[in-house]
Amino acid sequence: MIRFISQNNHSMMPVEVARGEKQMNRSYTIVIFVFVVMVTAGNLSARAEDINIHGFISQGYLKTNQNNYLAETDDGSFQFNEMGINFTTYVSDRLSLGCQFYARDLGDVGNDEIVINWAFAEFEYKNWLRLRVGTLKIPIGLYNDLRDFDCLRTSIFLPSSLYNEWIRDAANSIKGMEFFGTVGMGKAGLMEYQFQTGAMRISPDSGTSLFLEKTHGIIVSDIRTGNANNMRLVWTTPIDGLRFCVAGLHPDQLKIIGTNGLTIVNKDIYTATFSVEYALRNLKLTAENWWTKGKTVPYVFGKPIENQIINNDHNDSFYVSLGYRFTNWFEASFYYSNYIEFKNVHEDSNELKDHCLSFRFDINPFWIAKLEAHVMEGEFGVFPDNDGHTYNEWMLYAAKVSYSF
């Protein structure tokens, strides 16, 4: 995460009015989406031979005992839902097409606006060499490209040390192309590779922009990104259930254009994640580490502010998790997540430590219910409660019900 200059004297009214207008169509979006899902689900068997159709819809509830986090959680919030429907088909033996329509609401983020989450054309030469073009998922860590699918994990929220919900839209996808495949290495196991290049997309109406506005007071009028080069290697070892992963993200630059002539340019950005996962029957252990470096240069009317140039370098963000499936309908997990924005700055607003306990209940093959409790320490990404107070030690409670097909 990059730190920005605070401009707290600016009014946020124009941004809030624009968002308010978008929320007027929220109910219509939900009704249309649910109708499409119901009609599509009813015709799955007729279309299964030609097009694979899958989807999901979920509703959650968030409550904090102190502070507001991700939404107006001090009084409890139902502004926490996701919906998606995707289509994939094989045009020929080697060519496939796919896309997903997606909408979410998390406090002021998303507001159930339907977007194309991913869309691609994929050509398979061999299993070890494939080409994919379009709007592609960014491979950060082990789970970023899978985080839309709630049924694939135990917890409601992935650890924020790597998978920050505020900037999820910025880390979601890239427009470009990638080469990927799986290479057999004999007794050494399998190596999955992914090399990706293209342009990142960050809207000034995104959760990332809203996060900057709320935390730093800057009103974002535009966000411009250059091309990005990304990669991921996943080694599935000969030891059953053990795999290692390294991933890298390198955008040319990230330019945040604010009001009153303020522009912030982030350059020389390098991000890497290091992961290990071990699954043995009903047990799953995971650890991931986030490392990043870069340079932040603020400009006012085109002139750099020399005394506020920041060289970012931190590698202290990580998490460890333990999960176990007790029965075919009950699973539990625990993780400890530690995020530090700058490793040499020890302030409550710079850190967030999260102890999370999750319970998952598989009601049937389509319905899943989850309960979750977080014991938090730190104030990164945290906003004052309804009385205007911010606390360093607090708790978050979450519940979620999901349907997928």
Secondary structure as the mmCIF struct_conf table of DSSP 4:
data_model
#
loop_
_struct_conf.conf_type_id
_struct_conf.id
_struct_conf.beg_label_comp_id
_struct_conf.beg_label_asym_id
_struct_conf.beg_label_seq_id
_struct_conf.end_label_comp_id
_struct_conf.end_label_asym_id
_struct_conf.end_label_seq_id
TURN_TY1_P TURN_TY1_P1 ASN A 8 ASN A 9
BEND BEND1 HIS A 10 HIS A 10
HELX_RH_AL_P HELX_RH_AL_P1 MET A 13 GLN A 23
TURN_TY1_P TURN_TY1_P2 MET A 24 ASN A 25
HELX_RH_AL_P HELX_RH_AL_P2 ARG A 26 GLY A 42
TURN_TY1_P TURN_TY1_P3 ASN A 43 ASN A 43
HELX_RH_AL_P HELX_RH_AL_P3 LEU A 44 ARG A 47
TURN_TY1_P TURN_TY1_P4 ALA A 48 ASP A 50
STRN STRN1 ASN A 52 THR A 64
BEND BEND2 ASN A 65 ASN A 67
STRN STRN2 ASN A 68 ASN A 68
BEND BEND3 LEU A 70 GLU A 72
TURN_TY1_P TURN_TY1_P5 THR A 73 ASP A 74
BEND BEND4 ASP A 75 ASP A 75
STRN STRN3 SER A 77 SER A 77
STRN STRN4 PHE A 80 TYR A 90
BEND BEND5 VAL A 91 ARG A 94
STRN STRN5 LEU A 95 LEU A 106
TURN_TY1_P TURN_TY1_P6 GLY A 107 ASP A 108
STRN STRN6 VAL A 109 VAL A 109
TURN_TY1_P TURN_TY1_P7 ASN A 111 ASP A 112
STRN STRN7 VAL A 115 LYS A 126
TURN_TY1_P TURN_TY1_P8 ASN A 127 TRP A 128
STRN STRN8 LEU A 129 LYS A 137
TURN_TY1_P TURN_TY1_P9 GLY A 141 TYR A 143
HELX_RH_3T_P HELX_RH_3T_P1 ASN A 144 LEU A 146
TURN_TY1_P TURN_TY1_P10 ARG A 147 ASP A 148
HELX_RH_3T_P HELX_RH_3T_P2 ASP A 150 LEU A 152
BEND BEND6 THR A 154 PHE A 157
TURN_TY1_P TURN_TY1_P11 SER A 160 LEU A 162
BEND BEND7 TYR A 163 TYR A 163
BEND BEND8 GLU A 165 GLU A 165
TURN_TY1_P TURN_TY1_P12 TRP A 166 ASN A 172
STRN STRN9 SER A 173 GLY A 184
HELX_RH_3T_P HELX_RH_3T_P3 GLY A 186 ALA A 188
STRN STRN10 LEU A 190 MET A 200
TURN_TY1_P TURN_TY1_P13 PRO A 204 ASP A 205
BEND BEND9 SER A 206 SER A 206
HELX_RH_AL_P HELX_RH_AL_P4 GLY A 207 HIS A 216
STRN STRN11 VAL A 220 THR A 225
STRN STRN12 ASN A 227 THR A 236
BEND BEND10 PRO A 238 ILE A 239
TURN_TY1_P TURN_TY1_P14 ASP A 240 GLY A 241
STRN STRN13 LEU A 242 PRO A 251
BEND BEND11 ASP A 252 ASP A 252
STRN STRN14 GLN A 253 GLY A 258
BEND BEND12 THR A 259 THR A 259
TURN_TY1_P TURN_TY1_P15 ASN A 260 GLY A 261
STRN STRN15 LEU A 262 LEU A 280
TURN_TY1_P TURN_TY1_P16 ARG A 281 ASN A 282
STRN STRN16 LEU A 283 VAL A 300
TURN_TY1_P TURN_TY1_P17 PHE A 301 GLY A 302
STRN STRN17 LYS A 303 PRO A 304
HELX_RH_3T_P HELX_RH_3T_P4 GLU A 306 GLN A 308
STRN STRN18 ILE A 310 ARG A 325
BEND BEND13 THR A 327 TRP A 329
STRN STRN19 PHE A 330 ILE A 340
BEND BEND14 GLU A 341 PHE A 342
TURN_TY1_P TURN_TY1_P18 LYS A 343 ASN A 344
HELX_RH_3T_P HELX_RH_3T_P5 ASP A 348 ASN A 350
STRN STRN20 GLU A 351 ASP A 362
BEND BEND15 ASN A 364 PHE A 366
STRN STRN21 TRP A 367 GLY A 378
TURN_TY1_P TURN_TY1_P19 PHE A 380 GLY A 381
STRN STRN22 PHE A 383 PHE A 383
TURN_TY1_P TURN_TY1_P20 ASN A 386 ASP A 387
BEND BEND16 GLY A 388 GLY A 388
BEND BEND17 ASN A 392 ASN A 392
STRN STRN23 GLU A 393 SER A 404
#
